[in-house]
Amino acid sequence: MTNRKNWPLALSISPGELTDEALSALAAAGIKQAELSSGNIAPFYETLVFTHKAKKIVARARAHGVEIGSVHLPFAPFS
């Protein structure tokens, strides 16, 4: 098992919140990884056509020094 002290600081964020300003602030705060999450909205892979925008989302994050480490898929129905 890896030492948790070596784990990178990360957070979960909606793709709609990944503005250049937000990504710069994350990197400045030492957050180098993010998980994409749809939160309580309709699944972002449908509303934002995620599969067609994945490369653009990842490239934008990387340009600010933030890696997209995972995608949080919805686990319950949202109304």
C-alpha positions in Angstrom: 0.0 0.0 0.0 1.2 3.5 -0.8 1.9 6.1 1.9 -1.0 8.5 1.9 1.4 11.3 2.6 2.5 10.9 -1.0 -1.0 11.2 -2.4 -1.6 14.4 -4.5 -4.1 16.9 -3.2 -7.2 16.6 -5.4 -10.9 17.6 -5.5 -14.1 16.9 -7.4 -15.4 19.6 -9.7 -18.0 20.1 -12.4 -16.7 20.6 -15.9 -18.8 23.7 -16.1 -16.7 25.2 -13.3 -13.4 24.6 -15.0 -12.8 28.1 -16.1 -9.3 29.4 -16.7 -9.6 31.5 -13.5 -10.7 28.5 -11.4 -7.9 26.2 -12.8 -5.3 28.9 -12.1 -6.6 29.2 -8.5 -6.6 25.4 -8.0 -3.0 25.2 -9.2 -1.9 28.1 -7.1 -3.5 26.4 -4.0 -1.4 23.3 -4.7 -4.3 21.2 -6.1 -2.8 19.3 -9.0 -5.5 16.8 -9.7 -9.3 17.0 -10.2 -12.1 14.5 -10.6 -14.9 15.5 -13.0 -18.3 15.2 -11.4 -21.8 16.0 -12.6 -23.0 16.9 -9.1 -26.8 17.3 -8.8 -27.4 18.1 -12.4 -28.2 15.8 -15.3 -25.2 13.7 -16.1 -22.6 15.9 -17.7 -21.5 13.3 -20.2 -25.0 13.8 -21.8 -25.6 17.5 -21.2 -22.0 18.6 -22.2 -21.4 15.7 -24.7 -18.5 14.8 -22.5 -17.1 12.1 -24.8 -16.7 14.7 -27.5 -15.2 17.4 -25.2 -12.9 15.2 -23.1 -9.7 16.1 -24.9 -10.5 19.8 -24.7 -11.4 19.6 -21.0 -8.2 17.7 -20.2 -6.0 20.0 -22.3 -7.4 23.1 -20.7 -6.7 21.7 -17.2 -3.2 20.5 -18.1 -2.4 24.0 -19.5 -2.9 25.2 -15.9 -0.9 22.4 -14.3 -4.0 20.4 -13.2 -4.5 16.7 -14.2 -7.9 15.1 -14.6 -7.5 12.0 -12.6 -10.9 10.4 -12.8 -14.5 10.9 -13.8 -17.2 10.4 -11.1 -20.2 8.8 -12.8 -23.7 9.3 -11.3 -24.6 6.7 -8.8 -28.2 7.7 -8.1 -31.0 9.2 -10.1 -31.3 13.0 -10.0 -34.6 14.7 -10.3 
